[in-house]
């Protein structure tokens, strides 16, 4: 099996590659070739070094998608994107990367198939940002997409393209609508949702974190470990069960910011909670106010996708995977 990960230097990309390195049969059969792509050259996992190739490339640049698809990967993970806050701040960059790059990839597959039959499995990282107000109590996959951000709009358009190209048999596509991933490892980024991770990750290491919204803000979450599981399952599942709606809202946990903080207190103690500094940010609050808070992910669950059910579990996964089992207690 030839596997390509586009966006391999990002958090989910790195963790997906780590998973494949630990279990080369994770996708259902062995990996013969692994191609890792991002705007910065991704690291090659030691366990798959002999069959891996990494390169720095921008999917939106002319000719890049065609050159990548010339190797005819059997499974393509399309994770490349700029995050929500950056896409909102830079209109041109957001559409170029999140939409034009995606369309270039899809058309490269279509053009490659003109040479001789070719129909890869393509797993696309979408987002719950495709939904916009007014919301029902819980959003199911049948709810219409009316995004209120440029990022959500770019993802929604890509979902439509994914469905149409799959309907026409150009590729076997699955869209994964990710919850907000928490706790994201590393340093804070430009994602408008970044504070959801920051207020846990930093205090768990004894560092201050800024909270720009109220404790009563509710959101939809899953851990990085669950996210990798979504993509691995999508790569090996029977897609005949999905039907024409090719994008699935993933399972997750609906929780208040206050419930995040309570879980932090239970696991790391009151000194960790005191490291959270409340600094209201009108821009972030406006963006977050337009996001959905709870979902009916029954369809994805019935198809075998799973995620965490409480925030204590999400925090413990971060401690185990990123902190070597150790927590700062002051």
C-alpha positions as CSV (number, residue, x, y, z in Angstrom):
1,X,0.0,0.0,0.0
2,X,1.3,3.5,-0.9
3,X,0.3,6.1,1.6
4,X,0.5,9.9,1.4
5,X,0.0,12.3,4.2
6,X,-0.4,16.0,3.1
7,X,0.0,18.3,6.1
8,X,2.3,15.8,7.8
9,X,4.2,18.4,9.8
10,X,1.0,19.5,11.7
11,X,-0.1,18.1,15.0
12,X,-2.5,15.5,13.7
13,X,-0.2,14.7,10.8
14,X,2.7,14.0,13.1
15,X,0.6,11.8,15.4
16,X,-0.9,9.9,12.5
17,X,2.6,9.2,11.2
18,X,3.7,8.1,14.7
19,X,0.8,5.7,14.7
20,X,1.7,4.2,11.3
21,X,5.3,3.8,12.4
22,X,4.2,1.9,15.5
23,X,1.8,-0.3,13.6
24,X,2.5,-0.5,9.9
25,X,-0.6,-2.7,9.6
26,X,-2.9,-0.1,11.1
27,X,-4.5,0.7,7.8
28,X,-5.4,-2.9,7.2
29,X,-2.3,-4.0,5.2
30,X,1.4,-3.2,5.1
31,X,2.8,0.1,3.9
32,X,5.1,-0.2,1.0
33,X,5.7,3.6,0.5
34,X,5.0,6.6,2.7
35,X,5.2,10.1,1.3
36,X,5.0,13.0,3.8
37,X,4.3,16.5,2.5
38,X,4.0,19.9,4.1
39,X,5.1,23.5,3.6
40,X,8.1,22.6,5.9
41,X,9.7,19.3,5.4
42,X,8.1,16.8,7.8
43,X,10.2,14.5,10.0
44,X,10.5,10.9,8.8
45,X,9.7,8.3,11.5
46,X,12.6,6.0,12.3
47,X,10.4,2.9,12.1
48,X,9.5,3.6,8.4
49,X,12.7,5.4,7.3
50,X,13.5,2.9,4.6
51,X,10.2,3.4,2.8
52,X,9.5,7.0,3.5
53,X,10.0,10.2,1.5
54,X,9.5,13.7,2.9
55,X,9.3,16.9,1.0
56,X,8.5,20.6,1.5
57,X,5.8,21.8,-0.9
58,X,2.8,24.0,-1.1
59,X,-0.2,22.2,-2.4
60,X,-1.6,25.4,-3.8
61,X,1.4,26.1,-6.0
62,X,1.0,25.3,-9.7
63,X,2.1,21.7,-10.6
64,X,2.6,20.5,-7.0
65,X,-0.5,18.4,-6.7
66,X,0.1,16.8,-10.1
67,X,3.7,15.9,-9.1
68,X,2.5,14.4,-5.9
69,X,-0.3,12.3,-7.4
70,X,2.1,11.0,-10.1
71,X,3.2,8.4,-7.6
72,X,-0.4,7.1,-7.4
73,X,-0.8,6.7,-3.7
74,X,-3.5,4.2,-2.6
75,X,-4.5,6.2,0.5
76,X,-4.3,10.0,0.7
77,X,-4.7,11.9,4.0
78,X,-5.4,15.5,3.2
79,X,-4.8,17.4,6.4
80,X,-3.2,20.6,5.1
81,X,-4.9,23.8,6.0
82,X,-4.3,27.1,7.7
83,X,-6.2,27.5,11.0
84,X,-9.4,29.4,11.6
85,X,-8.1,32.6,13.1
86,X,-5.5,33.0,10.4
87,X,-8.0,32.2,7.6
88,X,-10.2,34.9,9.0
89,X,-7.4,37.5,9.3
90,X,-5.9,36.8,5.8
91,X,-8.7,36.3,3.3
92,X,-6.5,35.6,0.3
93,X,-4.3,33.1,2.1
94,X,-7.2,31.2,3.5
95,X,-8.9,30.7,0.2
96,X,-5.6,29.9,-1.5
97,X,-4.6,27.2,0.9
98,X,-7.8,25.8,2.2
99,X,-9.8,25.8,-1.0
100,X,-7.6,26.3,-4.1
101,X,-5.0,23.7,-2.8
102,X,-7.8,21.2,-2.1
103,X,-9.3,21.7,-5.6
104,X,-5.8,21.3,-7.1
105,X,-5.4,17.9,-5.3
106,X,-8.8,16.7,-6.4
107,X,-8.2,17.6,-10.0
108,X,-4.8,16.1,-10.0
109,X,-6.4,12.8,-9.1
110,X,-8.9,13.2,-11.9
111,X,-6.3,14.0,-14.5
112,X,-4.1,11.1,-13.3
113,X,-7.0,8.7,-13.9
114,X,-7.1,9.8,-17.5
115,X,-3.8,8.0,-18.1
116,X,-5.1,4.7,-16.7
117,X,-7.6,3.7,-14.1
118,X,-6.9,5.1,-10.7
119,X,-9.2,5.6,-7.7
120,X,-7.5,6.2,-4.3
121,X,-9.1,6.4,-0.9
122,X,-9.0,10.1,0.1
123,X,-9.6,11.2,3.7
124,X,-10.2,14.9,4.1
125,X,-9.9,16.9,7.3
126,X,-13.0,19.1,7.6
127,X,-14.4,20.9,10.6
128,X,-17.5,21.6,12.7
129,X,-16.9,25.2,11.6
130,X,-19.0,24.4,8.5
131,X,-22.1,24.9,10.7
132,X,-23.5,28.3,11.6
133,X,-26.4,29.8,13.5
134,X,-29.2,29.3,14.2
135,X,-28.5,25.9,15.7
136,X,-30.8,23.2,16.9
137,X,-30.2,21.7,20.3
138,X,-28.0,19.0,18.7
139,X,-26.6,19.1,15.2
140,X,-26.9,16.0,13.1
141,X,-25.2,15.3,9.7
142,X,-28.4,16.3,7.9
143,X,-28.3,19.8,9.3
144,X,-27.5,22.4,6.5
145,X,-24.0,24.1,6.4
146,X,-24.2,27.9,6.8
147,X,-20.7,28.8,8.1
148,X,-20.1,32.2,9.7
149,X,-16.3,32.3,9.1
150,X,-14.1,32.1,6.0
151,X,-12.4,29.0,7.4
152,X,-15.8,27.3,7.7
153,X,-16.8,28.4,4.3
154,X,-13.6,27.0,2.7
155,X,-14.2,23.7,4.4
156,X,-17.9,23.6,3.4
157,X,-17.1,24.2,-0.2
158,X,-14.4,21.4,-0.1
159,X,-17.0,19.0,1.4
160,X,-19.3,19.6,-1.6
161,X,-16.4,19.0,-4.0
162,X,-15.5,15.8,-2.1
163,X,-19.0,14.5,-2.4
164,X,-19.3,15.3,-6.1
165,X,-15.9,13.9,-7.1
166,X,-16.7,10.7,-5.1
167,X,-20.1,10.4,-6.7
168,X,-18.4,10.6,-10.1
169,X,-16.0,7.8,-9.1
170,X,-12.9,10.0,-9.3
171,X,-11.8,9.0,-5.8
172,X,-13.3,7.2,-2.8
173,X,-13.6,10.2,-0.4
174,X,-14.4,10.5,3.2
175,X,-14.7,13.9,5.0
176,X,-13.9,13.9,8.7
177,X,-15.6,16.8,10.5
178,X,-13.2,17.2,13.5
179,X,-14.3,18.4,16.9
180,X,-11.9,20.9,18.4
181,X,-8.9,18.8,19.3
182,X,-7.9,19.1,22.9
183,X,-5.4,19.1,24.4
184,X,-3.2,20.1,21.5
185,X,0.5,19.6,22.3
186,X,3.2,22.2,21.6
187,X,2.8,25.9,21.8
188,X,-0.2,28.2,21.2
189,X,-1.1,28.8,17.6
190,X,-3.3,31.2,15.7
191,X,-6.5,29.0,15.9
192,X,-9.4,30.9,17.4
193,X,-10.1,27.7,19.4
194,X,-6.6,27.5,20.8
195,X,-7.5,28.7,24.2
196,X,-9.5,25.5,24.9
197,X,-6.2,23.6,24.9
198,X,-4.0,26.5,26.3
199,X,-6.0,26.7,29.6
200,X,-5.2,23.0,30.3
201,X,-1.8,22.4,28.6
202,X,0.1,25.3,30.2
203,X,-1.1,24.9,33.8
204,X,-0.4,21.1,33.6
205,X,3.3,22.2,33.0
206,X,3.2,25.1,35.6
207,X,2.8,27.9,33.1
208,X,0.2,30.7,32.9
209,X,-2.6,30.6,30.3
210,X,-5.0,33.2,29.1
211,X,-8.8,32.6,28.9
212,X,-10.4,35.1,26.5
213,X,-14.1,33.9,26.9
214,X,-16.5,33.1,29.8
215,X,-16.6,29.9,31.7
216,X,-20.1,29.3,30.3
217,X,-18.9,28.8,26.7
218,X,-19.8,25.3,25.5
219,X,-17.9,23.5,22.8
220,X,-17.4,20.1,21.1
221,X,-14.1,18.2,21.9
222,X,-12.0,15.1,21.2
223,X,-8.4,14.3,22.0
224,X,-5.5,14.0,19.5
225,X,-5.5,10.3,20.1
226,X,-9.2,10.1,19.1
227,X,-8.5,12.2,16.0
228,X,-5.8,9.8,14.8
229,X,-8.3,7.0,15.3
230,X,-10.8,8.8,13.2
231,X,-8.4,9.0,10.2
232,X,-7.1,5.4,10.6
233,X,-10.6,4.0,10.7
234,X,-11.7,6.1,7.7
235,X,-8.8,4.7,5.7
236,X,-9.8,1.1,6.2
237,X,-13.6,1.1,6.6
238,X,-16.2,-0.1,4.1
239,X,-17.3,3.1,2.4
240,X,-20.3,1.5,0.8
241,X,-22.1,2.1,4.1
242,X,-21.6,5.8,4.0
243,X,-24.0,6.7,1.2
244,X,-23.9,9.9,-0.9
245,X,-23.2,12.2,2.1
246,X,-19.5,11.6,2.3
247,X,-18.6,13.8,5.2
248,X,-19.3,12.7,8.8
249,X,-19.4,14.7,12.0
250,X,-17.1,12.8,14.4
251,X,-18.1,11.8,17.9
252,X,-16.9,14.1,20.7
253,X,-17.7,15.5,24.1
254,X,-19.8,18.6,24.6
255,X,-18.5,20.5,27.6
256,X,-18.3,24.0,29.2
257,X,-15.1,25.9,29.7
258,X,-15.9,25.7,33.4
259,X,-16.1,21.9,33.2
260,X,-12.6,21.9,31.6
261,X,-11.3,23.9,34.5
262,X,-13.1,21.7,37.0
263,X,-11.4,18.6,35.5
264,X,-8.1,20.4,35.6
265,X,-8.6,21.0,39.3
266,X,-9.5,17.4,40.0
267,X,-6.4,16.1,38.3
268,X,-3.7,18.8,38.9
269,X,-5.1,20.7,41.9
270,X,-6.1,24.3,42.7
271,X,-2.6,25.8,42.1
272,X,-2.9,24.7,38.4
273,X,-6.3,26.4,38.1
274,X,-4.9,29.6,39.5
275,X,-2.5,29.8,36.6
276,X,-5.5,30.6,34.3
277,X,-5.7,34.4,33.7
278,X,-9.0,35.8,32.4
279,X,-8.5,38.4,29.7
280,X,-11.7,38.9,27.6
281,X,-11.0,39.2,23.9
282,X,-13.9,40.6,21.8
283,X,-12.6,39.2,18.5
284,X,-12.3,35.6,19.9
285,X,-15.6,35.9,21.7
286,X,-17.4,36.9,18.5
287,X,-15.9,34.0,16.5
288,X,-16.6,31.4,19.2
289,X,-20.2,32.7,19.7
290,X,-20.9,31.5,16.1
291,X,-19.8,28.0,16.7
292,X,-22.1,25.0,17.4
293,X,-21.9,23.4,20.9
294,X,-23.4,19.9,20.7
295,X,-23.8,17.3,18.0
296,X,-25.6,14.1,17.2
297,X,-22.8,12.0,15.9
298,X,-24.9,8.8,15.7
299,X,-24.1,8.1,12.1
300,X,-20.3,8.2,12.7
301,X,-20.7,6.1,15.8
302,X,-22.7,3.5,14.0
303,X,-19.9,3.4,11.4
304,X,-17.4,2.6,14.1
305,X,-15.8,6.0,15.0
306,X,-15.2,6.5,18.8
307,X,-14.1,9.4,21.1
308,X,-13.8,10.3,24.7
309,X,-16.8,10.7,27.0
310,X,-15.4,13.0,29.8
311,X,-12.8,15.7,30.2
312,X,-10.8,13.8,32.8
313,X,-10.1,11.2,30.2
314,X,-8.9,13.9,27.7
315,X,-6.6,15.4,30.3
316,X,-5.2,12.0,31.3
317,X,-4.4,11.1,27.6
318,X,-2.4,14.4,27.4
319,X,-0.5,13.6,30.5
320,X,0.3,10.1,29.3
321,X,1.1,11.0,25.7
322,X,2.9,14.3,26.2
323,X,4.1,14.7,29.8
324,X,5.5,11.2,30.5
325,X,2.8,10.7,33.2
326,X,3.9,13.7,35.2
327,X,1.8,16.7,36.3
328,X,2.9,20.0,37.8
329,X,1.3,20.5,41.3
330,X,3.1,23.7,42.3
